[in-house]
C-alpha cells in the first residue's frame, strides 16, 4: 500500500474531529438513513426526503466552512 504524501491527512486532533464530523454528516445521506426519512410527509412544502437532502447539503457545507475557519494556521497568506 502506498503512503499518502504529507498534508493529505489531518495532523491535529481537531482536524481528525472535523474529518469524523464530515464523514458522519455524509453518512446521514446514505441509503439506510434516507430510507428512514422517506415517508409520505410534507416538510416546508417538500417531501420529507427532499427536505432531508437539503439539510444534509447545508450541514456538510457548514462543517466544511467551520473546518476551513478553525483549522487554518496563524499566517495570513
C-alpha positions as CSV (number, residue, x, y, z in Angstrom):
1,X,0.0,0.0,0.0
2,X,1.3,3.4,-0.9
3,X,1.9,6.1,1.7
4,X,-0.1,9.3,1.3
5,X,2.0,12.5,0.9
6,X,2.3,14.8,3.8
7,X,-0.6,17.2,4.2
8,X,-3.3,14.9,2.9
9,X,-4.3,13.5,6.3
10,X,-5.3,15.6,9.3
11,X,-2.3,16.2,11.6
12,X,-4.1,17.7,14.6
13,X,-6.7,16.2,16.9
14,X,-9.1,19.0,15.9
15,X,-8.5,18.1,12.2
16,X,-9.4,14.4,12.9
17,X,-12.6,15.5,14.7
18,X,-13.7,17.6,11.7
19,X,-13.0,14.7,9.4
20,X,-15.1,12.4,11.6
21,X,-17.8,15.0,11.8
22,X,-17.9,15.5,8.0
23,X,-18.0,11.7,7.4
24,X,-20.8,11.5,9.9
25,X,-22.8,14.2,8.1
26,X,-22.2,12.5,4.7
27,X,-23.4,9.2,6.4
28,X,-26.7,11.0,7.0
29,X,-27.2,11.0,3.2
30,X,-26.7,7.3,2.7
31,X,-29.5,4.9,1.9
32,X,-30.3,3.4,5.4
33,X,-30.9,6.8,6.9
34,X,-32.6,8.1,3.8
35,X,-34.9,5.1,3.9
36,X,-35.9,6.0,7.5
37,X,-36.8,9.6,6.3
38,X,-38.5,8.5,3.1
39,X,-42.1,8.9,4.3
40,X,-45.2,10.5,2.8
41,X,-44.9,13.6,4.9
42,X,-44.6,17.2,3.7
43,X,-42.0,19.3,5.4
44,X,-41.9,23.0,4.4
45,X,-43.7,22.2,1.2
46,X,-41.3,19.4,0.3
47,X,-41.4,15.7,0.7
48,X,-39.6,14.7,3.9
49,X,-36.7,13.0,1.9
50,X,-36.2,16.2,-0.1
51,X,-36.1,18.4,3.0
52,X,-33.6,15.9,4.5
53,X,-31.4,16.1,1.4
54,X,-31.3,19.9,1.7
55,X,-30.4,19.5,5.4
56,X,-27.5,17.1,4.6
57,X,-26.2,19.6,2.0
58,X,-26.5,22.5,4.4
59,X,-24.8,20.6,7.2
60,X,-21.9,19.4,5.1
61,X,-21.4,23.0,3.8
62,X,-21.4,24.3,7.4
63,X,-18.9,21.7,8.6
64,X,-16.6,22.5,5.7
65,X,-16.8,26.2,6.3
66,X,-16.2,25.8,10.0
67,X,-13.2,23.5,9.3
68,X,-11.7,26.0,6.9
69,X,-12.0,28.7,9.5
70,X,-10.9,26.8,12.6
71,X,-8.2,24.6,11.1
72,X,-6.2,27.4,9.4
73,X,-2.7,28.4,10.5
74,X,-2.0,31.8,12.0
75,X,-0.3,33.1,8.9
76,X,-2.3,35.3,6.6
77,X,-1.4,34.3,3.0
